[in-house]
Amino acid sequence: MHEGYLSSHVTDWTGRWTGSAPFVVAPHNVAEIREVLHICVDADVSVVPQGGNTGLVGGGVPEGAVVLDLRRLNSVEVDEVAGSVVAGAGATVGAVQAAARAAGLRYGVDLASRDTATIGGTIATNAAGLRAVRLGDTRAQLIDVEAVLTTGAVLSRRGGLTRDNSGYDLPRWICGSEGTLAVVTAARLRLLPDPADRATALLGFADLSAAVAAAAILRREPAVEVLELMFASGVELVCEQHGMSPPFASQPPVLLLVEVTAAVDAGGLLGDLVERVPGVADAAAGVDAADARRLWAYRELHTESVGRVGIPHKLDVALPLPVLTRFVEDVTAELARSRPDARAWIFGHVGEGNLHLNITGLDPADEEADDAVLRLVAAAGGSISAEHGIGRAKQRWLPLVRSAEEIALWRAVKAAFDPTGTLNPGVLLPN
């Protein structure tokens, strides 16, 4: 097997997590997946399902396991009557979005990695993304899944029913299970009406408290679909790494990217909202599509820009909005005290209290800063994973936010779905 091809499957997007695999299998269909699982179960060899390998917590990195590359399962079929789409696990989020748009509809999950992240991977992690404040996460879009168990059984009810209350909801058990329960091969996903008009603005604030207060007001507005938080340091990094001009002549310390959608005059609606929100120190409007793309770039290029600085420790956390400002202050102070050579880059989905806290300047194996940050999260009543999952990166801290009883139930579910423990061992559940 070509070394470059194999290495692309055993190292995660960040470069922090690297494993090993004897080989990679790229099946075309469910029958081939069943056969691979049968062979691996008989040989007592572990299997790691993988899509675009855009995960950020090592959840798709094999440790001596066979990699099941699902990207050939990339069909996309829109059902305009049902208002849904049946997509193969290997179809990218971008491909599903494009198919939905062609039918005058849209898919509710949107990610900066839309052109590489796959439907199977976003189901495995219950990805949320940029519009979850209004449209919800992947689980909110999921109608049904087709999935293969290590026993050879195939779960599939893709007939298109949107109301079925006849027992346990197994698709939503599988969603967010990080490839530990079953191999997702396809899914039926809900599609939504596509608004005729949208408008984007970048708002500047004097401090984080003012930005959080504004976000709390804006997220109550039905037309607001995007509420993305950035800091001046992150925007400056994006400009430096990508040769972009700053959005404001005098850079505000904290920024919110806001987008509204409407049947008509989204720009007028956004202008009215901005005038009514207190604390806005400066504003830049996306008056046309090109301007909107430019404003979006300041946010969407954050992850790539941070990756150019060094291998980041990526901590994806959620906090109650009332304590978010204090948490950022505490984290900043803790890192300045204990790791003065490190640099924290913070951005994220503020409408849900979801912060992406990336730390550069640390050895990839150094977990002291991770420990300090995640303990602060738990003490503040937050979650150590808002949308990226637990993977390998955060297993040891799961007991901070989940009880022993909960984890025991998870183990029982894992044993019921995957009795041989073949799928993605060492991920999610603490060792």
Salt bridges, closest charged atoms under 4 A:
GLU32 OE1 - HIS28 ND1 3.46
ASP42 OD2 - HIS38 NE2 3.30
ASP69 OD2 - HIS9 NE2 3.51
ASP69 OD2 - ARG71 NH2 2.82
ASP79 OD2 - ARG188 NH1 3.70
ASP110 OD1 - ARG114 NE 2.70
ASP110 OD2 - ARG131 NE 3.94
ASP144 OD2 - ARG157 NH2 3.97
GLU146 OE2 - ARG158 NH2 3.28
ASP164 OD2 - ARG157 NH1 2.84
ASP169 OD2 - ARG172 NH1 3.02
ASP194 OD1 - ARG198 NH2 3.40
GLU221 OE2 - ARG276 NH1 3.87
GLU225 OE2 - ARG106 NH2 2.42
GLU225 OE1 - ARG131 NH1 2.99
GLU228 OE1 - ARG299 NE 2.65
GLU228 OE2 - HIS349 ND1 2.61
GLU259 OE2 - ARG131 NH2 2.75
GLU259 OE2 - ARG198 NH1 3.18
GLU300 OE2 - ARG114 NH2 2.47
GLU304 OE2 - HIS242 NE2 4.00
GLU304 OE2 - ARG308 NH2 2.79
ASP316 OD1 - HIS356 ND1 3.28
ASP316 OD2 - HIS388 ND1 3.98
ASP330 OD1 - ARG326 NE 3.08
GLU334 OE2 - ARG337 NH2 2.83
ASP366 OD2 - ARG339 NH2 2.40
GLU367 OE1 - ARG396 NH1 2.88
GLU368 OE1 - ARG339 NH1 3.90
ASP370 OD2 - ARG16 NH1 3.34
ASP370 OD1 - HIS313 ND1 2.72
ASP371 OD1 - ARG375 NE 2.98
ASP371 OD1 - ARG396 NH2 3.69
GLU387 OE2 - HIS349 NE2 2.78
GLU387 OE2 - HIS356 NE2 3.04
GLU406 OE2 - ARG402 NH1 2.94
ASP418 OD2 - LYS414 NZ 2.74
